[in-house]
Amino acid sequence: MSKSGRNRARNSFNLRQRLKWVGLALGLCSVSLVGRAAYVQIINSEFYQRQGEARYLRELPINTSRGMITDRNGEPVAVSTPVASIWVNPQELLREPERIPELATALGMPLDELNARLAQKADKEFMYLRRRINPDDAEKVVALKIPGVASQREFRRFYPQGEAMAHVLGFTNIDDRGQEGLELAFDEWLRGKPGAKRVIRNRKGDTVESDLLRPAEPGKDLTLSIDRRIQFLAFKELRNALIANKAAGGSMVIMDVATGEVLAMVNLPTYNPNSVGGAAPDTRRNRAVTDLVEPGSTMKPLTIASALQSGVVTKDTIVDTNPGYMAVGRFTIKDVPRNNGVLNVTGVITRSSNIGAAKIAARMPDQVFYDHVHSFGYGVAPHSGFPGESAGVLKRPARWDGATKTTMSYGYGLNVTPLQIATAYSALGNGGKLIAPTFVKGQRNEGKQIIDENIAKEVVAMMETVVTQGGAKQAAVLGYHVAGKTGTARKTGPGGYERGHYNALFAGVVPASNPRFATVIVINDPQAGKYYGGLVSAPVFHNVMEGALRLMDVPPDDIESWLAAQQSGKMGHSASILPAPPAEVVLPADAAAEFDAALPSAHATTPPAQGGTQ
């Protein structure tokens, strides 16, 4: 073969070899592509499906409305209104930064602030821009078709009664979760369950398809035992009393004696639950449930009831309080302003004698006295279901010193809440049956008989004399027999009991012949010259109960006084036929002890411990 022939044969061979290698390479590529496709489509399809869905498929929550809260008559006191929230996918918006100024203008937000927020969330797919705004305003923003911007339906809580019911209801946070009060206590019941939907979006972020995954379940409604009419009346009268007496604060509790239902609970100072952000944290506390006070002479009816129940006295037992003071160890207690002499047990209540209460308590063994006081709910949480309720302070006999039982008999050396006092007085008005308080209409807590029914009636009859003959004449209500007890307890501070600073109390039941309401008023640190319970708190009882009895259609049980007032032409405001308050501040008979003279010096320099049952 010639040289040229050999060259042609060699070139032909090289071409065939190259074609083989090219064909082999193409075959390998094909196999690789087929294998990769099989891997993606069959072996690892779930991963890539998730990746694709992450770009175009979203599961979005469907917010649901919180249940409505109504008062006992069905009037709304907490409702949820629909609002909208504007949100954005920062990644989408940052791809078109020229639209950011337009968005800032639509939101009324400084451009620098919006840019800073977007920069912080640049790697995220969700960021709120505005929460809980008017749905119409949100629609205007969405209508601009700015990439990544969308709206979400939400709900905002509204409280029609405002400050008057703030401490009972509490409030919700920006996510509509209960934070205080009954909103917190019944949060799970009220909240409902959000739904969910799956949406498919195109590359521009527009929803092209949606599927409902689960429907939203609205929250359940809640009917309270509170009567908003009585609540507002109590709020108004307590506020007026605080202004008139230049007091620092106050609390009032009204309970239905037969059921334990709380009809009204008011505290001042208060706050606006529709605008919580501007309220001081201290104003949001429900003092009627959480704050402790020494009950002062409101304790004496419980001391007498305990003694009657234990059999150490009868209502006719004579108690010699001469000479108006008594030594207890190295301490001396007194009756103020005068020596009350010889009294029967009813007279001890009428005259609010410290000496009488102390001598009656001394007849009971320590453990017996403690057990009776404890049975009235002192030293134990009321179990009302309200968040943060306090158990108070009631020392066990093993921790008593020589003066503890004596001072406890007239209301010092123990600490209780206004709700606990109201619960104890409800038991007296309910024939000796203690029922745990409730804020839910129709809830019936099982009662416990703590004293004999006849003894409870005897004590209520004794308390009537405080209103007719004692220091609580300003608590009287025309046409009704009123039974109650005043109290004036000196406040404690870092150095012990403080001069010139008192809590003025009144606790009572009405109508006394068949009690319907048990009411407690505590006014904190009145500074207008009067600070006795009979002069500061008793008039509040009169004003509120006069309206509440009418609102609840409670029939009068003192027809004689009603007819007498009608005949005399004085059927106007019942206060017009009551004795006018003295021109000068005169110490009522029941102030005895309510303070000052009854405090042993060692007790006076050490404030009672705060906390739970001891």
C-alpha positions in Angstrom: 0.0 0.0 0.0 1.3 3.3 -0.9 2.0 5.9 1.6 -1.0 8.0 0.7 -3.3 4.9 1.0 -1.9 4.2 4.4 -2.7 7.8 5.5 -6.3 7.5 4.2 -6.8 4.3 6.2 -5.3 5.8 9.3 -7.6 8.9 9.1 -10.6 6.7 8.5 -9.7 4.7 11.6 -9.3 7.8 13.8 -12.6 9.1 12.6 -14.4 5.9 13.5 -12.7 5.9 16.9 -13.7 9.5 17.5 -17.2 8.7 16.6 -17.2 5.8 19.0 -16.0 8.0 21.8 -18.5 10.7 21.0 -21.2 8.1 20.8 -20.1 6.6 24.1 -19.9 10.0 25.8 -23.4 10.9 24.5 -24.7 7.5 25.7 -23.2 8.0 29.2 -24.7 11.5 29.3 -28.1 10.0 28.3 -27.8 7.3 31.0 -26.8 9.9 33.5 -29.7 12.2 32.7 -32.1 9.2 32.8 -30.7 8.1 36.1 -30.9 11.6 37.5 -34.4 12.0 36.3 -35.3 8.6 37.9 -33.7 9.7 41.1 -35.5 13.0 41.2 -38.9 11.6 40.1 -38.9 8.3 42.0 -36.2 8.0 44.7 -36.1 11.6 46.0 -39.3 13.0 44.7 -40.6 14.2 48.1 -37.7 16.5 48.7 -38.0 18.3 45.4 -41.7 18.4 45.7 -41.3 20.2 49.0 -38.9 22.6 47.5 -41.3 23.5 44.7 -44.2 23.8 47.0 -42.2 26.1 49.3 -42.0 28.5 46.5 -45.6 28.3 45.3 -47.6 26.5 48.1 -48.5 28.1 51.4 -50.5 26.9 54.4 -52.1 30.0 55.9 -54.0 30.2 59.2 -57.6 31.3 59.3 -58.1 33.4 62.4 -61.3 33.0 64.4 -63.2 35.4 66.6 -62.9 35.3 70.3 -66.1 34.4 72.2 -68.2 37.3 73.4 -68.5 38.1 77.1 -71.8 39.3 78.4 -73.2 40.4 81.8 -75.9 38.3 83.5 -78.6 40.1 81.4 -76.9 39.3 78.1 -75.5 42.8 77.6 -72.1 42.6 75.8 -69.1 43.7 78.0 -66.3 42.3 75.7 -66.6 41.8 72.0 -64.2 41.1 69.1 -64.3 43.3 66.0 -62.7 42.3 62.7 -59.5 44.1 61.8 -56.7 43.5 59.3 -52.9 43.2 59.5 -50.5 44.1 56.6 -47.6 41.8 56.1 -44.8 41.4 53.5 -42.4 38.8 52.1 -39.1 40.8 52.4 -37.4 38.6 49.8 -40.0 39.4 47.2 -40.1 43.1 47.9 -36.4 43.6 48.0 -36.2 42.3 44.4 -38.1 45.4 43.4 -36.7 48.1 45.7 -38.1 50.9 43.7 -41.6 50.1 45.2 -40.4 50.5 48.8 -41.0 54.3 48.9 -44.5 53.8 47.6 -45.2 51.3 50.4 -43.8 53.5 53.1 -46.1 56.3 52.0 -49.1 54.1 52.0 -48.3 52.9 55.5 -47.5 56.3 56.8 -44.1 55.0 57.9 -40.7 56.7 57.6 -38.8 55.3 54.6 -35.6 54.8 56.7 -37.5 52.8 59.3 -39.1 50.5 56.6 -35.7 50.0 54.9 -34.1 49.1 58.2 -36.8 46.6 59.1 -36.6 45.0 55.6 -32.8 44.7 55.9 -33.2 43.0 59.3 -35.6 40.4 57.8 -34.0 40.1 54.4 -33.6 36.4 54.7 -37.2 35.8 56.0 -40.4 35.2 54.1 -42.8 36.9 56.5 -42.9 40.2 58.4 -45.7 42.2 59.9 -45.9 45.8 58.7 -49.0 47.0 60.5 -51.2 45.1 63.0 -54.9 45.4 63.7 -55.9 48.3 61.4 -59.1 49.2 59.7 -59.9 46.6 57.0 -60.7 49.4 54.4 -57.2 50.9 55.0 -55.6 47.5 54.6 -57.4 47.0 51.3 -56.1 50.2 49.9 -52.5 49.1 50.6 -53.0 45.7 49.1 -54.6 47.3 46.0 -51.3 48.9 45.1 -50.1 45.4 44.0 -46.7 45.9 45.6 -44.7 42.6 45.4 -44.9 40.5 48.5 -47.4 42.7 50.3 -50.7 41.1 51.5 -53.2 41.4 54.3 -54.5 39.0 56.9 -57.8 39.1 58.8 -57.6 39.3 62.6 -59.7 40.4 65.5 -59.4 43.1 68.1 -61.1 43.1 71.6 -63.4 46.0 72.6 -64.7 46.7 76.1 -67.9 48.9 76.0 -67.8 49.4 79.8 -64.3 50.7 79.7 -62.8 51.5 83.1 -65.8 50.5 85.1 -65.3 46.8 84.5 -61.6 46.7 83.7 -60.4 44.7 86.7 -63.0 42.0 86.3 -62.5 41.5 82.6 -58.8 42.1 82.2 -57.6 42.5 78.6 -56.0 40.6 75.7 -52.7 41.1 73.9 -52.1 41.9 70.3 -52.6 38.2 69.4 -56.0 38.3 71.2 -54.8 36.1 74.0 -56.1 36.8 77.6 -53.6 38.5 79.8 -55.5 39.5 82.9 -58.8 38.9 84.7 -61.5 36.7 83.3 -60.0 37.0 79.8 -57.1 35.1 81.2 -59.0 32.7 83.4 -61.3 31.6 80.6 -58.8 32.1 77.7 -59.1 28.6 76.4 -62.9 28.7 76.4 -63.1 32.1 74.7 -60.2 31.7 72.2 -61.6 29.0 69.8 -59.4 27.2 67.3 -57.9 28.8 64.2 -58.5 27.1 60.8 -56.1 26.6 58.0 -56.1 26.9 54.2 -53.5 25.9 51.5 -52.9 28.4 48.7 -51.0 28.2 45.5 -49.3 31.3 44.2 -47.7 32.2 40.9 -44.3 33.7 40.6 -45.7 37.2 41.2 -47.1 36.1 44.6 -50.8 36.2 43.4 -53.0 33.4 44.8 -54.2 31.3 41.9 -55.8 28.4 43.9 -56.8 27.7 47.5 -58.0 24.7 49.5 -59.6 24.6 52.9 -57.7 22.3 55.2 -59.7 22.8 58.4 -62.4 25.3 59.2 -62.0 27.8 62.0 -63.9 27.2 65.2 -65.2 30.4 66.9 -64.6 30.8 70.6 -67.4 30.1 73.0 -69.4 32.9 74.6 -69.3 33.5 78.4 -72.1 34.8 80.5 -70.9 36.5 83.7 -72.6 36.8 87.1 -71.8 40.5 86.9 -74.7 43.0 86.4 -73.3 45.9 84.4 -75.9 48.3 85.9 -74.9 47.5 89.5 -71.2 47.5 88.4 -71.4 51.0 87.0 -73.4 52.2 90.0 -70.7 50.9 92.3 -68.0 52.4 90.2 -69.6 55.8 90.2 -70.3 55.9 93.9 -66.9 54.6 94.9 -65.2 57.2 92.7 -67.3 59.9 94.2 -66.4 58.7 97.7 -62.7 58.7 96.9 -62.9 62.2 95.5 -64.8 63.5 98.5 -62.5 61.9 101.0 -59.3 62.5 99.1 -58.5 58.8 99.3 -55.8 56.9 97.6 -57.9 54.0 96.4 -60.8 51.7 97.1 -62.5 48.4 96.5 -66.1 47.2 96.5 -67.5 43.7 96.2 -71.2 42.8 95.9 -72.3 39.2 96.1 -75.6 37.3 95.8 -75.9 35.7 99.2 -77.8 32.6 98.1 -75.7 31.7 95.1 -72.2 33.1 95.7 -72.4 35.0 92.4 -70.4 38.2 92.2 -72.7 40.9 91.0 -70.2 43.7 91.0 -66.5 44.2 91.8 -64.9 47.6 91.5 -61.4 48.9 92.2 -59.9 52.4 92.0 -57.6 53.6 90.6 -58.4 51.8 87.4 -57.4 51.8 83.7 -58.9 51.7 80.2 -58.7 48.2 78.8 -59.2 49.5 75.3 -55.9 51.3 75.6 -53.7 49.3 78.0 -50.4 50.6 76.8 -50.7 53.9 78.7 -51.8 52.4 82.0 -49.4 52.0 84.9 -49.0 48.3 85.9 -50.1 49.1 89.4 -53.5 50.2 88.2 -54.2 46.9 86.5 -54.2 44.8 89.7 -57.6 43.6 91.0 -57.2 44.8 94.6 -60.4 43.2 95.7 -58.9 39.8 95.0 -55.2 40.2 95.5 -54.6 42.9 98.1 -54.7 42.3 101.8 -56.1 44.4 104.6 -56.6 44.0 108.3 -60.4 43.7 108.6 -60.7 45.9 111.7 -64.0 45.7 113.5 -65.7 43.9 110.6 -64.1 40.9 112.3 -66.3 41.2 115.5 -69.4 39.5 114.0 -67.3 36.5 113.1 -65.8 36.4 116.6 -69.3 36.5 118.1 -70.6 33.8 115.7 -67.7 31.6 116.6 -68.3 32.0 120.3 -72.1 31.3 119.9 -71.3 28.2 117.8 -68.8 26.9 120.3 -71.3 27.4 123.1 -69.2 29.6 125.3 -71.8 32.4 125.2 -75.4 33.0 124.3 -76.9 36.2 122.9 -77.9 37.2 126.5 -74.5 36.5 128.1 -73.3 39.5 130.1 -69.9 40.9 129.4 -68.3 43.4 131.8 -66.1 45.7 129.9 -65.3 47.9 132.9 -63.1 49.9 133.3 -62.8 50.3 129.6 -59.2 48.9 129.3 -57.6 45.6 129.9 -54.1 44.3 130.4 -52.9 41.5 128.1 -49.5 40.5 129.3 -47.4 43.7 129.2 -49.8 45.3 126.8 -53.1 47.3 127.4 -56.1 47.5 125.1 -58.9 50.0 125.4 -62.4 50.9 124.3 -62.5 54.3 122.7 -63.9 56.9 123.2 -65.4 55.7 126.5 -65.9 52.9 128.9 -68.9 50.8 127.7 -69.6 49.3 131.1 -71.7 46.1 131.3 -72.9 44.8 127.9 -74.7 41.8 126.6 -73.3 40.1 123.5 -75.5 42.2 121.2 -74.1 45.3 122.9 -70.6 44.2 122.1 -71.5 44.4 118.4 -73.5 47.6 118.7 -70.9 49.5 120.7 -68.0 47.8 118.9 -66.3 47.0 122.1 -62.7 45.8 121.8 -62.8 44.6 125.5 -66.0 42.7 124.9 -64.7 41.0 121.8 -61.4 40.1 123.5 -63.1 38.7 126.6 -65.5 36.6 124.5 -62.6 35.2 122.4 -60.7 34.4 125.6 -63.4 31.9 126.5 -62.7 29.8 123.5 -59.6 27.5 123.2 -57.1 28.8 120.7 -57.6 26.0 118.2 -61.4 26.3 118.4 -61.2 30.0 117.7 -58.8 29.5 114.8 -60.9 26.7 113.3 -64.1 28.8 113.3 -62.3 31.8 111.8 -60.7 29.6 109.2 -64.1 28.0 108.4 -65.3 31.5 107.3 -62.8 31.3 104.5 -60.0 33.4 106.1 -56.5 32.0 105.5 -57.6 30.1 102.4 -58.1 31.1 98.8 -61.8 31.8 97.9 -61.6 29.4 94.9 -63.5 31.9 92.7 -61.4 31.0 89.7 -60.0 34.5 89.4 -56.3 34.6 88.5 -54.0 35.6 91.4 -56.5 35.5 94.2 -54.9 35.7 97.6 -55.4 33.3 100.5 -54.7 36.0 103.1 -52.8 35.6 106.3 -54.2 33.6 109.3 -51.5 32.4 111.7 -52.0 29.0 113.2 -52.2 28.8 117.0 -48.7 27.4 117.3 -47.4 30.7 116.0 -49.5 33.0 118.2 -47.9 35.1 120.9 -49.7 36.3 124.1 -51.7 39.0 122.3 -52.5 37.4 119.0 -55.9 36.0 119.8 -56.9 39.2 121.6 -56.1 41.4 118.6 -57.5 39.0 116.2 -60.9 39.1 118.0 -61.3 42.7 116.9 -59.6 42.6 113.5 -55.9 43.0 113.9 -53.1 40.4 113.4 -54.8 38.8 110.4 -55.0 39.8 106.7 -57.8 39.2 104.3 -59.0 40.4 100.9 -62.3 42.3 100.3 -63.6 39.3 98.4 -62.9 37.1 101.5 -64.8 39.5 103.8 -67.8 39.5 101.3 -67.8 35.7 101.2 -67.8 35.5 105.0 -70.7 38.0 105.3 -72.5 36.1 102.6 -72.3 33.0 104.9 -73.8 35.0 107.8 -76.6 36.1 105.5 -77.1 32.7 104.0 -78.0 31.0 107.2 -74.4 30.0 108.1 -73.7 28.3 104.7 -70.5 29.3 103.0 -70.5 29.2 99.2 -67.4 29.8 97.2 -67.8 33.0 95.0 -68.2 32.7 91.3 -68.1 35.0 88.3 -70.1 32.8 86.0 -73.9 33.1 85.9 -75.7 29.9 86.9 -72.6 28.2 88.3 -73.6 26.6 91.6 -70.8 25.9 94.0 -71.7 23.5 96.7 -72.3 25.2 100.0 -70.8 24.2 103.4 -72.7 24.7 106.6 -70.1 26.3 108.9 -72.4 27.6 111.7 -75.9 26.8 112.8 -78.6 28.6 110.9 -80.2 30.1 114.0 -76.9 31.4 115.2 -76.3 33.1 111.8 -79.7 34.8 112.1 -78.9 36.0 115.6 -75.6 37.6 114.5 -77.4 39.3 111.6 -80.0 40.7 114.0 -77.1 42.0 116.2 -75.6 43.7 113.2 -78.9 45.5 112.5 -78.3 47.4 115.7 -75.1 48.9 114.3 -77.2 50.6 111.6 -80.1 51.6 113.8 -78.2 52.5 117.0 -74.5 52.3 116.4 -72.0 54.1 114.1 -73.4 53.1 110.8 -76.6 55.1 110.5 -75.6 56.4 107.2 -75.8 52.9 105.7 -79.5 52.7 106.3 -81.8 52.2 103.2 -85.4 53.4 103.3 -87.8 50.5 103.4 -85.2 47.8 104.2 -83.6 46.4 107.3 -79.9 46.7 106.9 -77.4 44.7 109.0 -73.7 45.6 108.9 -70.5 46.4 110.7 -68.0 49.2 110.3 -64.2 48.9 110.6 -61.3 51.3 110.7 -57.9 49.7 110.6 -54.7 51.5 110.8 -52.4 50.9 107.8 -49.0 49.3 108.1 -45.8 50.5 106.5 -42.1 49.6 106.7 -41.8 50.8 110.3 -45.1 49.3 111.6 -48.5 50.9 111.9 -48.6 54.5 110.5 -50.3 57.3 112.3 -52.8 59.2 110.2 -53.2 56.4 107.6 -56.3 54.1 107.7 -58.5 51.8 105.8 -62.1 52.6 106.3 -64.4 49.6 105.9 -68.1 48.7 105.9 -69.5 45.2 105.4 -73.2 44.4 105.5 -76.2 42.4 104.2 -79.6 43.6 103.0 -82.5 43.0 103.4 -81.6 41.7 106.8 -84.8 39.7 107.2 -84.0 37.6 104.1 -80.5 38.8 102.8 -80.1 39.1 99.1 -76.8 41.1 98.8 -73.6 41.0 100.8 -71.5 44.1 100.2 -68.0 45.2 101.3 -66.5 48.6 100.8 -62.8 49.3 101.6 -61.5 52.9 101.2 -57.8 53.3 101.3 -56.2 56.2 103.2 -58.9 58.9 103.3 -57.3 62.3 104.0 -60.2 64.7 104.1 -60.6 64.6 107.8 -62.9 61.7 108.2 -61.5 58.1 108.2 -64.0 56.0 110.2 -65.9 53.3 108.4 -69.2 54.6 109.5 -68.6 58.1 108.0 -66.6 57.2 104.9 -67.7 53.7 103.7 -71.2 53.3 105.1 -72.7 56.1 102.9 -71.3 54.3 99.8 -73.2 51.2 100.9 -76.4 53.2 101.2 -76.1 54.8 97.8 -75.2 51.6 95.9 -77.7 49.3 97.7 -80.5 51.7 97.3 -80.1 51.5 93.5 -79.2 47.8 93.4 -82.3 46.8 95.4 -84.5 48.7 93.0 -82.7 47.4 89.9 -83.1 43.8 91.1 -86.7 44.3 92.2 -86.1 43.2 95.8 -89.3 43.8 97.8 -89.0 46.0 100.9 -88.9 44.3 104.3 -89.4 47.4 106.4 -92.9 48.6 105.3 -93.4 50.6 108.5 -90.6 53.0 107.7 -91.7 53.2 104.1 -95.2 54.1 105.0 -94.0 56.6 107.6 -91.8 58.3 105.0 -94.7 58.4 102.6 -97.0 60.0 105.1 -94.5 62.6 106.0 -94.0 63.5 102.3 -90.4 62.5 102.3 -90.5 59.8 99.7 -87.6 61.4 97.8 -84.0 60.2 98.1 -84.0 58.1 101.3 -81.0 60.1 102.6 -83.4 63.0 103.2 -85.0 61.2 106.2 -81.7 59.9 107.7 -80.0 61.8 110.5 -77.7 64.4 109.1 -74.0 63.9 109.6 -72.6 65.9 112.5 -71.2 69.3 111.7 -68.0 68.3 113.4 -66.2 65.0 113.1 -67.3 63.0 116.2 -65.7 59.7 117.0 -68.5 57.0 116.6 -69.0 54.5 119.4 -67.7 51.7 117.2 -64.4 53.4 116.4 -63.1 51.8 119.6 -61.2 49.8 118.1 -61.2 50.0 115.2 -57.8 51.4 115.7 -55.2 53.1 118.0 -55.8 52.1 121.5 -56.2 48.5 120.8 -52.7 47.9 119.4 -50.1 46.5 121.7 -46.8 48.3 121.2 -44.9 45.3 120.0 -47.7 44.5 117.5 -47.7 48.1 116.4 -44.1 48.2 115.4 -44.1 45.0 113.3 -46.4 44.9 110.3 -48.2 41.6 109.8 -46.4 39.2 107.4 -47.7 39.1 103.9 -48.4 35.9 102.0 -50.4 32.7 102.2 -51.9 30.7 105.0 -49.6 30.4 108.0 
